[in-house]
């Protein structure tokens, strides 16, 4: 759970301190983790991951927003949820 709370501050911090290259490296790590956490067996973690997915849109570039939309669509079509 604490990991999810750190995604947005981490993206902001790395983007500010490390520029575009750091930002891109960070989202390459964060987004696959977020994708996995959206399907965690623990419902509380899944709910938090969905919240972070919604909130993170305001902190990332357009290409990541497109990725977020794909994750959202994947969730919408998940028969297990």
C-alpha positions in Angstrom: 0.0 0.0 0.0 2.8 2.4 0.9 4.3 1.8 -2.6 1.1 3.1 -4.3 1.3 6.2 -2.2 4.7 7.0 -3.5 4.1 6.7 -7.3 2.9 10.3 -7.8 5.5 12.0 -5.6 8.2 9.9 -7.2 7.2 10.9 -10.7 7.1 14.5 -9.7 10.4 14.5 -7.9 12.3 12.6 -10.6 10.8 14.7 -13.3 11.9 17.9 -11.5 15.4 16.7 -10.5 16.4 14.4 -13.3 14.6 15.9 -16.4 13.0 14.0 -19.2 15.3 11.0 -19.2 14.7 10.4 -15.5 10.9 10.9 -15.9 10.8 8.4 -18.8 12.8 5.8 -16.8 10.5 6.3 -13.8 7.3 5.8 -15.7 8.8 2.7 -17.4 9.0 1.2 -13.9 5.9 2.6 -12.2 3.3 1.8 -14.9 4.0 -2.0 -15.1 3.9 -2.1 -11.3 0.6 -0.2 -11.3 -0.8 -2.5 -13.9 0.0 -5.5 -11.7 -1.4 -3.9 -8.6 -4.7 -3.3 -10.4 -5.2 -7.1 -10.3 -3.9 -7.7 -6.8 -5.8 -10.4 -4.8 -6.3 -7.8 -2.0 -9.4 -5.7 -2.8 -8.1 -2.8 -0.8 -4.9 -2.7 -2.9 -6.9 -2.9 -6.1 -9.1 0.0 -5.0 -6.0 2.1 -4.1 -4.4 1.3 -7.4 -7.5 2.4 -9.3 -7.5 5.7 -7.3 -3.8 6.2 -8.1 -4.5 5.5 -11.7 -7.1 8.2 -11.8 -5.0 10.7 -9.9 -1.7 10.1 -11.8 -3.2 11.4 -15.0 -2.6 15.0 -13.8 1.1 14.3 -13.3 2.2 12.6 -16.5 2.6 13.5 -20.2 0.0 12.7 -22.8 1.6 9.5 -24.0 1.3 8.1 -20.5 -2.3 9.3 -20.4 -2.9 7.2 -23.5 -1.4 4.2 -21.6 -3.6 5.0 -18.6 -6.6 4.9 -20.9 -5.6 1.5 -22.2 -5.3 0.2 -18.6 -8.8 1.7 -17.8 -10.3 0.0 -20.9 -8.7 -3.3 -19.9 -10.2 -3.0 -16.4 -13.6 -2.2 -17.9 -13.5 -5.4 -20.0 -12.3 -7.6 -17.1 -14.9 -10.2 -16.5 -13.5 -11.1 -13.1 -14.2 -7.6 -11.6 
